[in-house]
Amino acid sequence: MFDWLRHRGKNETMPEYSGAREIPSRGVPPSRCSEQEAKEAFSARCDSIQRWLCESPRRPQVESPLFVEILTDSSRSVLTIERTKGSHCMPVFSSPLRAADYVRTLLPSGSPITYLSSSPLELLAMFRDLTQVGIDEFTLDRCPRCEVFCVIPTASMTTTDDVINCWSIFKSMELARFEQFLNYAQAAARAQQFYTARDVLLEAAAHVSVEDPRLHLSLGQIALALYDSELLHEAKTFLRYLKLKEWERRLDQFAQSRWSNYDFLGEDSGLSAPHQ
């Protein structure tokens, strides 16, 4: 994943879904936060994924690349968010794709930026240095299409274990939330509600993740059901950009057969813990 920082050409931009760009918030799936059972199930799934992420050999190494920061002004300073007068927060990302999406969505076109890859050890050292210049908060994987985001004091990160634990909490919530979107879209597709399934998946692309190949394979299947050639092209473009030839081949098979059972959750992306 972090090879993206070194090997992407200057003219090779990250693809996007036009539907997610035009209407990033579609109001689906409906919130179930008021249902205690759903909240407990979500919490349990987050815990399961977090444990899975922190098990060997998946647990990140303290000296291996894990985060991305954005540098501005010819790489002289880190990008920050001014929350209140005199209070600055640094956005940190768990992947180059998330950082690039943030830049494309929120920064003026043509802004001179550089991506910095850092390990947990390097990020911890950066926190200590930035505190001396008044940057004492950070946010991890801020959604560029949402106004509300979680802020964490850098002083709470005292060891690399703290940094990795923070990453695992955020990542487990992202993966569990993504599964909820896939589950809802799968149910809608199997009920022949293809426009609803499309909207749910585009909402996931805009607000949750574009890194999981299941999103693009699922959107490709919905595009075939809707005879939406543009959406199908965008799904294939993402799979090609991510160099996921096997997943692109699967989508081609669906296109040839014109049949699908819409098993969005059945595909193993290797990015999340298997269900027990």
Secondary structure, 3 states (H helix, E strand, C coil): CCCHHHHCCCCCCCCCCHHHHHCCCCCCCCCCCCCHHHHHHHHHHHHHHHHHHCCCCCCCCCCCCCEEEEEECCCCEECCEEEECCEEEEEEECCHHHHHHHHHHHCCCCCCEEEEEECHHHHHHHHHHHHCCCEEEEEECCCCCCCCCCCEEHHHCCCHHHHHHHHHHHHHHHHHHHHHHHHHHHHHHHCCCHHHHHHHHHHHHHHCCCCCHHHHHHHHHHHHHHCCHHHHHHHHHHHHHCCCHHHHHHHHHHHHHCCCCCCCCCCCCCCCCCCC
